[in-house]
Amino acid sequence: MPTPPGLVPPAPGVDMSDTVEEPGAVRGPRFRVRTRPGAPPVTTFRAMSKPAQLDHQRYVGDKRTLVVYDLELLDDPEVAGAVTDLVAAEAFLAFGPDTLAEARNRGYRPHASVRRALDAAESDDEA
């Protein structure tokens, strides 16, 4: 995975053992923010990746609001926050088969990010 602009991966041999991971914590590559080249890191954070419980799923539903999220859109901060909250609250549902149609059959409506992605895909198909 390429490093986003302004972020640098931790140097080899850097002890990151002070990082605490709770069960169900989101795992992903670590990045450290530097204010200027050569400056010491200011903040360490992890890029969002799929939670371990949902590693083989694409769509996950929120049982509390009946909204379905696409885990391929985790780069959207709103989706990432919602999925992190779902996993922490254990209020999620994975669908089988893992399709948006199945989620709709169960009464779940797509999150705005899913609708935007579908609209973008349709406009790409028309062009």
N, C-alpha and C positions, 0 to 999 in steps of 0.2 A: 504494500500500500504506500503510495507516495506521501511524503510529508507535506501537509498544508503549508502555505506561505506563512512565515512568521513563527513557525513551530519547529522545534528540533527534538529528535528522539533522545532519550537519556544516553549518556556516554557509556560505552562498554565498561563493565565492572562497577557501575554506580549502584550502591546498595539502596534498593527501593523497599526494603523489608518493613519500613514504617507504614506502608500502605496496608490498610485493613480492608479485607473483603468479607462481607457477610454472606451467608448461604443465599443463593439466588442473585448474588450481585452480578452486575453487568460486566462482562469481560471484553477487553479490546486493547488495541495498542496504546501505549502511554506516550504522551507528548508533554514537553515542558516549554513554557512560554518564556522568551527572553525579551527584555525591553530594547536591547541594542546588541549588535554582534559582539561576542566575547563577554557579555555581562552574565552574572550568575542567574540561574533560573528563578523566576518569580513565583510561578504556579505550576503544579503538575496536575494533569487531568487525563482521563481516558476517553478515547473516541468511543461512541456508542456502537455496540454490536448486539447481536441477538442474545437475549437472556438464555442461560443454559437449559431451562425448562422448555423453551420454545425453539430450540436449535433446528428442528426439522419441520417447522411450521412456517407458513407465509402469512396467513390471516389469523388474527387473534381478536376475540370479542370481549368487550367490557360488560360483565353481567349486570352492573349497576345502571348503566345508561343505554344498553343495547346498541352500542356503537362498535363497528368493526374497524381495526387498524391493519394496514399492510406493513409487515415487518421489513419489507424491502425499502421502505421510505423512512428508515430510522435516522437519516441525516437531517430530517426536519425536526427542529428542537421541540415543537409541540407534540409530535408523535413520540419522540424519545422520552419526554417527560411523562406522557400518558402511559406508555408501556412500562416504564420503571415503576410508576405508581400502581399499575395493575399487578405486576409481579409481587411488589411489596405487600399489597392487600390480599393477594391470592384470590382476586375477583375476576379472573380471566377464563375464557373458554376457547379451546382450539377446535376447529371444525374438521370433520371427516366426511366426505373428501374435502381437502384443503382448498376450497374455491370460494370466490366471492358469491357465487350463485347459492351455495349451501348456506352461507351466512345469511343471505337475504331470505332463504326458505325458513330459517329459524327466527326471523323477525328482527334481525340486526340491520341497521342502516350504515352505509359507508361513512367514514369520517371525511371531512372536507378535503384532507390531503389525498385520499383515495379518489375522490371525485375529480380533483385537479389533475391527477395522474392519468385518469381515464380520458378526460377531455384532451389532454396533451397528446395522448396516444392516438386518439381519433383524428386530431388535426394533422398529426404526422402521417397517418394513413391516407388522408385526403390529398396531401401535397405530393 
